Amino acid sequence: MNTLFAETLKRLRAEKSLSQRELAKRMYVTRSTVARWENGNRLPDAAMITRLAECLGVDAGMLLSAAAESDEVPNVIMVDDRKIVLSGGLPVLEEAMPNATIVGFTRPSEALEYARANRVALAFLDIELGKTSGLDLCRALLEVNPRTNVVFLTAYAEYSLDAWDTGASGFMVKPITPEGVRRQLENLRHPFSAGGAGGWSN
């Protein structure tokens, strides 16, 4: 349990008069993720800590110095250009993968930057991302790490053939459900442990 980091984060959040839910909204994570950080049951990675520092208006070094080494947990991202979709989708992913670090992005460029700094085990991508195609983002993510699993999320089933051509692991028609996500986890190209600490399976 990372008590020092948990206490530091809780204090900084309180100083900014932010609730866990408000901080989670700024971070594009779920409230329960913030709660786990603050009770010491989960430690965010360096990129997330830097993002936390920006949201809290403090020097990242303060949080980084409070963070001790912890067991690796799989990084999972969701990318959709509509914030309301992220707000609804992130809790679903967390329910299906309770021990993964799950982060949401509205901008493909930020998701790609995160992937370059962190080993992303699984990416849920909307196919239509404004000016950027989710298909192109998938290819870019796989260039960064060929072992990243990609599952496309879209309201348009006709995109499925194009999605498979990118090397994706799966395809889901919105709205997503925990049961649907768990079914996808059973058929990933590169399986990993989503229910406990650890990275990819051998």
C-alpha positions in Angstrom: 0.0 0.0 0.0 1.4 3.4 -1.1 0.5 5.5 2.0 2.7 8.5 1.3 1.5 9.0 -2.3 -2.1 8.5 -1.2 -1.9 11.0 1.6 -0.1 13.5 -0.6 -2.7 13.3 -3.3 -5.6 13.5 -0.8 -4.0 16.6 0.7 -3.4 18.4 -2.6 -6.9 17.6 -3.8 -8.4 19.0 -0.6 -6.3 22.2 -0.9 -7.8 22.8 -4.3 -11.3 22.1 -2.9 -11.9 19.4 -5.4 -14.1 16.3 -4.8 -12.8 12.9 -6.1 -15.5 13.1 -8.8 -14.3 16.6 -9.9 -10.7 15.5 -10.1 -11.7 12.3 -11.9 -13.6 14.4 -14.5 -10.5 16.5 -15.1 -8.3 13.4 -15.4 -10.7 11.5 -17.6 -10.8 8.6 -15.2 -13.5 7.2 -13.0 -14.1 8.4 -9.4 -13.3 5.0 -8.1 -9.9 5.2 -9.7 -9.1 8.4 -7.8 -10.4 6.6 -4.7 -8.0 3.7 -5.2 -5.1 6.2 -5.6 -6.1 7.9 -2.3 -6.6 4.7 -0.3 -3.2 3.4 -1.5 -4.6 0.4 -3.4 -3.4 1.6 -6.8 -0.5 3.7 -7.9 -0.7 5.7 -11.2 2.2 5.6 -13.6 4.6 8.5 -14.2 2.6 9.9 -17.1 -0.6 9.9 -15.0 1.2 11.5 -12.1 2.4 14.3 -14.4 -1.1 14.8 -15.6 -2.3 14.8 -12.0 0.2 17.5 -11.1 -1.1 19.7 -14.0 -4.7 19.3 -12.8 -3.7 20.2 -9.3 -1.4 23.0 -10.2 1.7 21.6 -8.5 5.1 20.5 -9.5 5.2 17.0 -10.8 8.3 16.2 -8.7 6.3 16.5 -5.5 4.0 13.6 -6.5 6.7 11.6 -8.3 8.9 11.7 -5.1 5.9 10.4 -3.1 5.3 7.5 -5.4 7.1 4.3 -4.6 7.6 1.4 -7.0 4.6 -0.9 -7.4 3.7 -4.0 -9.3 2.9 -3.3 -13.0 -0.8 -3.2 -13.9 -2.1 -3.2 -17.5 -2.7 0.2 -19.1 -6.0 0.5 -20.9 -7.1 3.5 -22.9 -10.4 4.6 -24.4 -10.4 7.3 -27.1 -13.6 9.1 -28.2 -14.0 12.7 -29.3 -17.2 13.0 -27.3 -16.7 13.6 -23.6 -20.2 12.2 -22.8 -19.3 8.9 -24.4 -16.1 8.7 -22.3 -18.0 9.5 -19.1 -20.3 6.6 -19.8 -17.7 4.2 -21.1 -15.0 4.5 -18.5 -17.0 3.1 -15.7 -18.0 0.1 -17.9 -14.4 -0.6 -18.6 -13.4 -0.4 -15.0 -16.2 -2.8 -14.0 -14.9 -5.3 -16.5 -11.2 -4.7 -15.7 -11.1 -3.7 -12.0 -7.3 -3.8 -11.6 -6.3 -2.1 -14.8 -5.3 1.5 -15.1 -7.9 3.0 -17.4 -7.5 6.4 -19.0 -9.8 8.3 -21.4 -8.8 10.7 -24.2 -10.8 12.9 -26.5 -7.7 13.8 -28.6 -6.0 11.1 -30.6 -2.7 12.9 -30.4 -2.8 12.8 -26.5 -3.6 9.1 -26.6 -0.7 8.4 -28.9 1.6 10.5 -26.7 0.5 8.4 -23.7 1.1 5.2 -25.6 4.7 6.3 -26.4 5.3 6.8 -22.6 3.5 3.8 -21.4 3.0 0.2 -22.5 -0.6 0.1 -23.5 -2.1 -3.4 -23.2 -5.5 -2.5 -24.7 -7.0 0.4 -26.6 -10.7 1.0 -27.2 -11.1 3.4 -30.1 -14.0 5.1 -31.7 -13.6 4.8 -35.5 -14.7 8.4 -36.2 -12.5 10.8 -34.2 -13.1 14.2 -35.8 -10.4 14.9 -38.4 -8.5 11.7 -37.4 -9.7 8.2 -38.2 -9.7 5.7 -35.5 -8.3 3.3 -38.1 -5.2 5.5 -38.6 -4.8 5.8 -34.8 -4.9 2.1 -34.5 -2.1 1.7 -37.0 -0.1 4.4 -35.2 -0.5 2.6 -31.8 0.6 -0.7 -33.3 3.7 1.0 -34.7 4.5 2.2 -31.2 3.8 -1.2 -29.7 2.8 -4.2 -32.0 1.5 -6.0 -28.9 -1.2 -3.4 -28.1 -4.6 -4.9 -28.5 -7.1 -2.6 -30.2 -10.9 -2.9 -30.0 -13.0 -0.6 -32.1 -16.1 1.0 -30.7 -18.6 2.4 -33.1 -22.3 2.8 -33.8 -21.8 1.8 -37.4 -21.5 -2.0 -37.9 -20.5 -1.5 -41.6 -17.1 -0.4 -40.5 -16.2 -3.8 -39.2 -14.4 -5.1 -42.3 -12.2 -1.9 -42.4 -11.5 -2.4 -38.7 -10.2 -6.0 -39.1 -7.8 -4.8 -41.9 -5.8 -2.7 -39.3 -4.8 -5.7 -37.2 -7.3 -4.9 -34.5 -8.3 -7.6 -31.9 -12.0 -6.9 -31.8 -15.0 -4.8 -32.8 -17.9 -3.7 -30.6 -21.1 -1.8 -31.6 -22.1 0.8 -29.0 -23.3 1.0 -26.4 -20.8 -1.2 -24.6 -21.5 -3.4 -21.6 -19.2 -5.1 -19.0 -20.3 -8.4 -20.4 -19.4 -7.4 -23.9 -16.0 -6.1 -22.8 -15.3 -9.4 -21.0 -16.1 -11.3 -24.1 -13.5 -9.2 -26.0 -10.9 -10.0 -23.4 -11.3 -13.7 -24.1 -10.3 -13.2 -27.8 -7.4 -10.7 -27.7 -4.4 -11.2 -30.0 -2.1 -10.6 -27.0 -3.8 -11.8 -23.8 -3.0 -10.1 -20.5 -4.3 -10.2 -16.9 -7.1 -7.7 -16.6 -8.3 -8.9 -13.2 -5.0 -8.6 -11.3 -1.6 -7.1 -11.5 0.6 -8.1 -14.3 1.3 -7.4 -17.9 1.0 -9.7 -20.9 0.7 -13.4 -20.6 3.6 -15.5 -22.0 
